[in-house]
Each structure stands twice: as C-alpha cells, then as structure tokens.
Amino acid sequence: MVSAINNGGGFYRTEVYVHEAKMASAKIHNPCVNLSEFQTTVYGTDVYLGFIYS
C-alpha cells in the first residue's frame, strides 16, 4: 500500500490506499517531525505519512 501511496495513487486515488491500509490493521499517523520522511514510510505496522501530504 505504501508504494502506491508514494506513487500518488495507482488506479484509485491516494485516499483509497490509505483506507485500505487502515483496513489491513495498520496504524496511520500524520506527518511526524521525528519519524516521517519526505515520502510515506513504514515502521512495523505503523505507517507515517510523508511531508509531501502536509
């Protein structure tokens, strides 16, 4: 899911992939100064949205 989010969405919009990641029991976090990077990153089951979305 994260690769599709970083790609700007695939066939569907980015919001759909974020929703699917939530449904797959991943915790979605807003951009965080300490843990986020420019693109969306994964740490275990935590998904940190990138600064590109802030």
PDB file of N, CA, C and O in Angstrom:
ATOM      1  N   MET A   1       0.810  -1.183   0.000  1.00  0.00           N
ATOM      2  CA  MET A   1       0.000   0.000   0.000  1.00  0.00           C
ATOM      3  C   MET A   1       0.861   1.257   0.000  1.00  0.00           C
ATOM      4  O   MET A   1       0.533   2.243  -0.660  1.00  0.00           O
ATOM      5  N   VAL A   2       1.952   1.218   0.736  1.00  0.00           N
ATOM      6  CA  VAL A   2       2.791   2.406   0.865  1.00  0.00           C
ATOM      7  C   VAL A   2       3.416   2.782  -0.472  1.00  0.00           C
ATOM      8  O   VAL A   2       3.575   3.967  -0.768  1.00  0.00           O
ATOM      9  N   SER A   3       3.765   1.809  -1.267  1.00  0.00           N
ATOM     10  CA  SER A   3       4.345   2.135  -2.567  1.00  0.00           C
ATOM     11  C   SER A   3       3.312   2.807  -3.463  1.00  0.00           C
ATOM     12  O   SER A   3       3.659   3.699  -4.238  1.00  0.00           O
ATOM     13  N   ALA A   4       2.055   2.398  -3.373  1.00  0.00           N
ATOM     14  CA  ALA A   4       1.008   3.054  -4.152  1.00  0.00           C
ATOM     15  C   ALA A   4       0.736   4.459  -3.619  1.00  0.00           C
ATOM     16  O   ALA A   4       0.455   5.372  -4.396  1.00  0.00           O
ATOM     17  N   ILE A   5       0.818   4.638  -2.304  1.00  0.00           N
ATOM     18  CA  ILE A   5       0.649   5.970  -1.713  1.00  0.00           C
ATOM     19  C   ILE A   5       1.774   6.891  -2.168  1.00  0.00           C
ATOM     20  O   ILE A   5       1.525   8.043  -2.526  1.00  0.00           O
ATOM     21  N   ASN A   6       3.003   6.397  -2.156  1.00  0.00           N
ATOM     22  CA  ASN A   6       4.135   7.217  -2.585  1.00  0.00           C
ATOM     23  C   ASN A   6       4.099   7.519  -4.071  1.00  0.00           C
ATOM     24  O   ASN A   6       4.657   8.519  -4.520  1.00  0.00           O
ATOM     25  N   ASN A   7       3.450   6.663  -4.827  1.00  0.00           N
ATOM     26  CA  ASN A   7       3.351   6.871  -6.266  1.00  0.00           C
ATOM     27  C   ASN A   7       2.275   7.892  -6.612  1.00  0.00           C
ATOM     28  O   ASN A   7       2.085   8.218  -7.784  1.00  0.00           O
ATOM     29  N   GLY A   8       1.577   8.395  -5.613  1.00  0.00           N
ATOM     30  CA  GLY A   8       0.490   9.340  -5.875  1.00  0.00           C
ATOM     31  C   GLY A   8      -0.799   8.638  -6.204  1.00  0.00           C
ATOM     32  O   GLY A   8      -1.695   9.225  -6.810  1.00  0.00           O
ATOM     33  N   GLY A   9      -0.902   7.394  -5.811  1.00  0.00           N
ATOM     34  CA  GLY A   9      -2.078   6.600  -6.128  1.00  0.00           C
ATOM     35  C   GLY A   9      -1.838   5.832  -7.414  1.00  0.00           C
ATOM     36  O   GLY A   9      -1.083   6.267  -8.284  1.00  0.00           O
ATOM     37  N   GLY A  10      -2.471   4.722  -7.518  1.00  0.00           N
ATOM     38  CA  GLY A  10      -2.355   3.923  -8.739  1.00  0.00           C
ATOM     39  C   GLY A  10      -3.589   4.140  -9.575  1.00  0.00           C
ATOM     40  O   GLY A  10      -3.796   5.225 -10.120  1.00  0.00           O
ATOM     41  N   PHE A  11      -4.407   3.117  -9.680  1.00  0.00           N
ATOM     42  CA  PHE A  11      -5.661   3.224 -10.422  1.00  0.00           C
ATOM     43  C   PHE A  11      -6.656   4.088  -9.653  1.00  0.00           C
ATOM     44  O   PHE A  11      -7.453   4.814 -10.246  1.00  0.00           O
ATOM     45  N   TYR A  12      -6.599   3.999  -8.302  1.00  0.00           N
ATOM     46  CA  TYR A  12      -7.502   4.756  -7.444  1.00  0.00           C
ATOM     47  C   TYR A  12      -6.767   5.951  -6.845  1.00  0.00           C
ATOM     48  O   TYR A  12      -5.551   6.076  -6.991  1.00  0.00           O
ATOM     49  N   ARG A  13      -7.506   6.825  -6.175  1.00  0.00           N
ATOM     50  CA  ARG A  13      -6.900   7.985  -5.522  1.00  0.00           C
ATOM     51  C   ARG A  13      -6.115   7.530  -4.303  1.00  0.00           C
ATOM     52  O   ARG A  13      -6.293   6.410  -3.824  1.00  0.00           O
ATOM     53  N   THR A  14      -5.255   8.393  -3.807  1.00  0.00           N
ATOM     54  CA  THR A  14      -4.393   8.069  -2.661  1.00  0.00           C
ATOM     55  C   THR A  14      -5.210   7.750  -1.420  1.00  0.00           C
ATOM     56  O   THR A  14      -4.823   6.883  -0.637  1.00  0.00           O
ATOM     57  N   GLU A  15      -6.322   8.426  -1.225  1.00  0.00           N
ATOM     58  CA  GLU A  15      -7.152   8.213  -0.039  1.00  0.00           C
ATOM     59  C   GLU A  15      -7.669   6.786   0.048  1.00  0.00           C
ATOM     60  O   GLU A  15      -7.852   6.261   1.146  1.00  0.00           O
ATOM     61  N   VAL A  16      -7.903   6.160  -1.075  1.00  0.00           N
ATOM     62  CA  VAL A  16      -8.390   4.781  -1.094  1.00  0.00           C
ATOM     63  C   VAL A  16      -7.314   3.839  -0.556  1.00  0.00           C
ATOM     64  O   VAL A  16      -7.618   2.906   0.187  1.00  0.00           O
ATOM     65  N   TYR A  17      -6.067   4.080  -0.927  1.00  0.00           N
ATOM     66  CA  TYR A  17      -4.979   3.230  -0.446  1.00  0.00           C
ATOM     67  C   TYR A  17      -4.716   3.439   1.041  1.00  0.00           C
ATOM     68  O   TYR A  17      -4.362   2.492   1.744  1.00  0.00           O
ATOM     69  N   VAL A  18      -4.883   4.664   1.528  1.00  0.00           N
ATOM     70  CA  VAL A  18      -4.758   4.918   2.963  1.00  0.00           C
ATOM     71  C   VAL A  18      -5.860   4.188   3.706  1.00  0.00           C
ATOM     72  O   VAL A  18      -5.614   3.606   4.762  1.00  0.00           O
ATOM     73  N   HIS A  19      -7.064   4.210   3.172  1.00  0.00           N
ATOM     74  CA  HIS A  19      -8.182   3.498   3.797  1.00  0.00           C
ATOM     75  C   HIS A  19      -7.937   1.990   3.806  1.00  0.00           C
ATOM     76  O   HIS A  19      -8.225   1.324   4.800  1.00  0.00           O
ATOM     77  N   GLU A  20      -7.414   1.455   2.722  1.00  0.00           N
ATOM     78  CA  GLU A  20      -7.120   0.019   2.660  1.00  0.00           C
ATOM     79  C   GLU A  20      -6.027  -0.359   3.656  1.00  0.00           C
ATOM     80  O   GLU A  20      -6.073  -1.446   4.231  1.00  0.00           O
ATOM     81  N   ALA A  21      -5.066   0.499   3.865  1.00  0.00           N
ATOM     82  CA  ALA A  21      -4.030   0.225   4.864  1.00  0.00           C
ATOM     83  C   ALA A  21      -4.638   0.204   6.260  1.00  0.00           C
ATOM     84  O   ALA A  21      -4.247  -0.615   7.092  1.00  0.00           O
ATOM     85  N   LYS A  22      -5.591   1.096   6.527  1.00  0.00           N
ATOM     86  CA  LYS A  22      -6.299   1.081   7.814  1.00  0.00           C
ATOM     87  C   LYS A  22      -7.071  -0.217   7.987  1.00  0.00           C
ATOM     88  O   LYS A  22      -7.081  -0.800   9.071  1.00  0.00           O
ATOM     89  N   MET A  23      -7.714  -0.667   6.922  1.00  0.00           N
ATOM     90  CA  MET A  23      -8.499  -1.890   6.996  1.00  0.00           C
ATOM     91  C   MET A  23      -7.611  -3.122   7.173  1.00  0.00           C
ATOM     92  O   MET A  23      -8.075  -4.157   7.651  1.00  0.00           O
ATOM     93  N   ALA A  24      -6.352  -3.018   6.794  1.00  0.00           N
ATOM     94  CA  ALA A  24      -5.402  -4.117   6.960  1.00  0.00           C
ATOM     95  C   ALA A  24      -4.700  -4.029   8.310  1.00  0.00           C
ATOM     96  O   ALA A  24      -3.632  -4.612   8.499  1.00  0.00           O
ATOM     97  N   SER A  25      -5.303  -3.297   9.253  1.00  0.00           N
ATOM     98  CA  SER A  25      -4.857  -3.139  10.641  1.00  0.00           C
ATOM     99  C   SER A  25      -3.514  -2.418  10.768  1.00  0.00           C
ATOM    100  O   SER A  25      -2.741  -2.707  11.681  1.00  0.00           O
ATOM    101  N   ALA A  26      -3.238  -1.500   9.876  1.00  0.00           N
ATOM    102  CA  ALA A  26      -2.066  -0.644  10.014  1.00  0.00           C
ATOM    103  C   ALA A  26      -2.486   0.647  10.706  1.00  0.00           C
ATOM    104  O   ALA A  26      -3.581   1.153  10.463  1.00  0.00           O
ATOM    105  N   LYS A  27      -1.629   1.177  11.560  1.00  0.00           N
ATOM    106  CA  LYS A  27      -1.901   2.450  12.204  1.00  0.00           C
ATOM    107  C   LYS A  27      -1.368   3.559  11.304  1.00  0.00           C
ATOM    108  O   LYS A  27      -0.185   3.576  10.965  1.00  0.00           O
ATOM    109  N   ILE A  28      -2.234   4.473  10.924  1.00  0.00           N
ATOM    110  CA  ILE A  28      -1.869   5.583  10.059  1.00  0.00           C
ATOM    111  C   ILE A  28      -1.606   6.801  10.936  1.00  0.00           C
ATOM    112  O   ILE A  28      -2.458   7.199  11.731  1.00  0.00           O
ATOM    113  N   HIS A  29      -0.424   7.389  10.787  1.00  0.00           N
ATOM    114  CA  HIS A  29      -0.054   8.568  11.560  1.00  0.00           C
ATOM    115  C   HIS A  29       0.117   9.757  10.633  1.00  0.00           C
ATOM    116  O   HIS A  29       0.546   9.614   9.488  1.00  0.00           O
ATOM    117  N   ASN A  30      -0.224  10.930  11.141  1.00  0.00           N
ATOM    118  CA  ASN A  30       0.017  12.156  10.400  1.00  0.00           C
ATOM    119  C   ASN A  30       1.515  12.380  10.278  1.00  0.00           C
ATOM    120  O   ASN A  30       2.288  11.720  10.972  1.00  0.00           O
ATOM    121  N   PRO A  31       1.944  13.291   9.418  1.00  0.00           N
ATOM    122  CA  PRO A  31       3.387  13.567   9.321  1.00  0.00           C
ATOM    123  C   PRO A  31       3.968  13.958  10.674  1.00  0.00           C
ATOM    124  O   PRO A  31       3.448  14.842  11.355  1.00  0.00           O
ATOM    125  N   CYS A  32       5.042  13.296  11.050  1.00  0.00           N
ATOM    126  CA  CYS A  32       5.682  13.481  12.348  1.00  0.00           C
ATOM    127  C   CYS A  32       7.100  14.014  12.120  1.00  0.00           C
ATOM    128  O   CYS A  32       7.831  13.505  11.271  1.00  0.00           O
ATOM    129  N   VAL A  33       7.474  15.022  12.870  1.00  0.00           N
ATOM    130  CA  VAL A  33       8.785  15.631  12.702  1.00  0.00           C
ATOM    131  C   VAL A  33       9.898  14.638  13.015  1.00  0.00           C
ATOM    132  O   VAL A  33      10.956  14.678  12.387  1.00  0.00           O
ATOM    133  N   ASN A  34       9.674  13.759  13.969  1.00  0.00           N
ATOM    134  CA  ASN A  34      10.725  12.837  14.397  1.00  0.00           C
ATOM    135  C   ASN A  34      10.829  11.579  13.537  1.00  0.00           C
ATOM    136  O   ASN A  34      11.929  11.059  13.351  1.00  0.00           O
ATOM    137  N   LEU A  35       9.728  11.084  13.017  1.00  0.00           N
ATOM    138  CA  LEU A  35       9.754   9.781  12.349  1.00  0.00           C
ATOM    139  C   LEU A  35       9.431   9.806  10.858  1.00  0.00           C
ATOM    140  O   LEU A  35       9.753   8.848  10.155  1.00  0.00           O
ATOM    141  N   SER A  36       8.810  10.858  10.358  1.00  0.00           N
ATOM    142  CA  SER A  36       8.433  10.895   8.946  1.00  0.00           C
ATOM    143  C   SER A  36       9.592  11.363   8.086  1.00  0.00           C
ATOM    144  O   SER A  36      10.527  12.016   8.550  1.00  0.00           O
ATOM    145  N   GLU A  37       9.498  11.010   6.836  1.00  0.00           N
ATOM    146  CA  GLU A  37      10.443  11.476   5.829  1.00  0.00           C
ATOM    147  C   GLU A  37       9.632  12.214   4.771  1.00  0.00           C
ATOM    148  O   GLU A  37       8.459  12.514   4.993  1.00  0.00           O
ATOM    149  N   PHE A  38      10.235  12.510   3.631  1.00  0.00           N
ATOM    150  CA  PHE A  38       9.508  13.217   2.583  1.00  0.00           C
ATOM    151  C   PHE A  38       8.369  12.358   2.045  1.00  0.00           C
ATOM    152  O   PHE A  38       7.267  12.857   1.813  1.00  0.00           O
ATOM    153  N   GLN A  39       8.633  11.063   1.845  1.00  0.00           N
ATOM    154  CA  GLN A  39       7.589  10.155   1.383  1.00  0.00           C
ATOM    155  C   GLN A  39       7.069   9.333   2.554  1.00  0.00           C
ATOM    156  O   GLN A  39       7.638   9.369   3.645  1.00  0.00           O
ATOM    157  N   THR A  40       6.014   8.612   2.333  1.00  0.00           N
ATOM    158  CA  THR A  40       5.400   7.774   3.349  1.00  0.00           C
ATOM    159  C   THR A  40       6.334   6.621   3.710  1.00  0.00           C
ATOM    160  O   THR A  40       6.929   6.000   2.829  1.00  0.00           O
ATOM    161  N   THR A  41       6.460   6.335   5.011  1.00  0.00           N
ATOM    162  CA  THR A  41       7.345   5.277   5.477  1.00  0.00           C
ATOM    163  C   THR A  41       6.589   4.301   6.365  1.00  0.00           C
ATOM    164  O   THR A  41       5.533   4.621   6.911  1.00  0.00           O
ATOM    165  N   VAL A  42       7.152   3.101   6.498  1.00  0.00           N
ATOM    166  CA  VAL A  42       6.560   2.044   7.303  1.00  0.00           C
ATOM    167  C   VAL A  42       7.553   1.647   8.385  1.00  0.00           C
ATOM    168  O   VAL A  42       8.734   1.429   8.112  1.00  0.00           O
ATOM    169  N   TYR A  43       7.063   1.556   9.614  1.00  0.00           N
ATOM    170  CA  TYR A  43       7.839   1.030  10.737  1.00  0.00           C
ATOM    171  C   TYR A  43       6.984  -0.044  11.396  1.00  0.00           C
ATOM    172  O   TYR A  43       6.121   0.266  12.216  1.00  0.00           O
ATOM    173  N   GLY A  44       7.216  -1.284  11.048  1.00  0.00           N
ATOM    174  CA  GLY A  44       6.390  -2.378  11.575  1.00  0.00           C
ATOM    175  C   GLY A  44       4.990  -2.285  10.992  1.00  0.00           C
ATOM    176  O   GLY A  44       4.811  -2.387   9.779  1.00  0.00           O
ATOM    177  N   THR A  45       3.983  -2.088  11.864  1.00  0.00           N
ATOM    178  CA  THR A  45       2.614  -1.916  11.386  1.00  0.00           C
ATOM    179  C   THR A  45       2.197  -0.454  11.401  1.00  0.00           C
ATOM    180  O   THR A  45       1.037  -0.146  11.127  1.00  0.00           O
ATOM    181  N   ASP A  46       3.109   0.449  11.714  1.00  0.00           N
ATOM    182  CA  ASP A  46       2.815   1.878  11.728  1.00  0.00           C
ATOM    183  C   ASP A  46       3.192   2.498  10.387  1.00  0.00           C
ATOM    184  O   ASP A  46       4.289   2.278   9.874  1.00  0.00           O
ATOM    185  N   VAL A  47       2.285   3.261   9.837  1.00  0.00           N
ATOM    186  CA  VAL A  47       2.513   3.958   8.569  1.00  0.00           C
ATOM    187  C   VAL A  47       2.525   5.452   8.870  1.00  0.00           C
ATOM    188  O   VAL A  47       1.539   5.999   9.365  1.00  0.00           O
ATOM    189  N   TYR A  48       3.630   6.104   8.574  1.00  0.00           N
ATOM    190  CA  TYR A  48       3.770   7.537   8.789  1.00  0.00           C
ATOM    191  C   TYR A  48       3.682   8.233   7.436  1.00  0.00           C
ATOM    192  O   TYR A  48       4.512   8.017   6.553  1.00  0.00           O
ATOM    193  N   LEU A  49       2.653   9.079   7.288  1.00  0.00           N
ATOM    194  CA  LEU A  49       2.508   9.816   6.042  1.00  0.00           C
ATOM    195  C   LEU A  49       3.686  10.769   5.896  1.00  0.00           C
ATOM    196  O   LEU A  49       4.198  11.294   6.886  1.00  0.00           O
ATOM    197  N   GLY A  50       4.100  10.984   4.689  1.00  0.00           N
ATOM    198  CA  GLY A  50       5.246  11.833   4.433  1.00  0.00           C
ATOM    199  C   GLY A  50       4.899  13.310   4.461  1.00  0.00           C
ATOM    200  O   GLY A  50       3.729  13.693   4.478  1.00  0.00           O
ATOM    201  N   PHE A  51       5.936  14.126   4.466  1.00  0.00           N
ATOM    202  CA  PHE A  51       5.735  15.577   4.496  1.00  0.00           C
ATOM    203  C   PHE A  51       5.146  16.104   3.190  1.00  0.00           C
ATOM    204  O   PHE A  51       4.708  17.252   3.120  1.00  0.00           O
ATOM    205  N   ILE A  52       5.136  15.279   2.176  1.00  0.00           N
ATOM    206  CA  ILE A  52       4.525  15.677   0.918  1.00  0.00           C
ATOM    207  C   ILE A  52       3.021  15.890   1.098  1.00  0.00           C
ATOM    208  O   ILE A  52       2.410  16.612   0.311  1.00  0.00           O
ATOM    209  N   TYR A  53       2.418  15.281   2.110  1.00  0.00           N
ATOM    210  CA  TYR A  53       0.979  15.403   2.351  1.00  0.00           C
ATOM    211  C   TYR A  53       0.624  16.412   3.422  1.00  0.00           C
ATOM    212  O   TYR A  53      -0.540  16.489   3.817  1.00  0.00           O
ATOM    213  N   SER A  54       1.575  17.185   3.907  1.00  0.00           N
ATOM    214  CA  SER A  54       1.252  18.184   4.939  1.00  0.00           C
ATOM    215  C   SER A  54       1.067  19.545   4.346  1.00  0.00           C
ATOM    216  O   SER A  54       0.792  20.502   5.070  1.00  0.00           O
TER     217      SER A  54
END
